[in-house]
Amino acid sequence: MQKLDPKLKDRMESLTGNSHPVLITCHDDCDLLMDHLNKNGVMVDDNMAEIQLLVADLTSRQIEDLLNHDTVAQIALDDDGSVFQ
């Protein structure tokens, strides 16, 4: 399974300067990922730790950074939160 959802990848390529509403799925406990995001100034919109899912608006650079994080299983476009800016 790829970590980056193809729809999100397409959006990142076409809207390079915008933030993107994403769903981040964690392999295990999301606490380490939450700490990493908080240290980098990212506000998590929703933390559903019980199902290992975080919801946030991230820039392309932040998404690329998370792809290298061991805790991240997948980053997908949050279609319900998609708003073109």
N, C-alpha and C positions, 0 to 999 in steps of 0.2 A: 504494500500500500504506500502510495506517495504521501508525503507530509503536506504538500501544498495542493489544494483543490484546484482543478483546471479552470473553473469559473473565476476563482479569485486571482489566479495567475493572469488570465486575460484582462481582468479589471485593473490589476496592478500595471500592466503594460500600457493600457489605454488612458488611465487616469493617474499618471505618475506623481503628481503633486498633491493628491487628495489623501485623506485618511479613508480606511476601509472598515466597514463593520464586519467583524469576524467572530467565529466560534472556534475556540481553542480546546481541543480534546487532549487530556493528559493521560500518560501511561499509568501513573500511580497517583500518589498524593499531589494535589495541585499547590500545596503550600510553598514549595521551593520555587515554582514558577510565579506564584503571586509575589513572593519576595523579590524576585528578579524584575518583574514588571514594576513594582512599587519603587524600587531603587532607580529605575529609569524614567520615573515620572508618569507612568501609564496608569490611568484610572480604569479599573475594571468595572464595567457596567453591571455585570451580574456574575456571582460566584456560586455555581451549583456543584460544590465539592462532592456531594453525595453521588453524583453521576459523572464526576471528573470532567466538568465542562466550565469554561470561562467565556464570557462575552465581553468584547472590548472593541474600540475603534483604534486601529493601528495604522501607522504610515507604512509604506513599502519597505523602508529601511528597518523598521521595528519587526515587521513580519520576517524579513530575511534573517534578522538576528535570532528570532525564535526558532527558525528551522534548524539551527545548530544546537538548540537546547535539548538535552537528553530526555527531559520530562515530556516534551511535546510529541504527541502521537499524530495529530493532524491539525491543520489550520484551514478552515473553510469559510467561504463567503456566507455571511448571515443575510440571506435573501430578504427576510422580513425587515431588516434594518437598513437595507440598501436605499440610500438617498444620494442622487447625483448632486454634487455641489458646484 
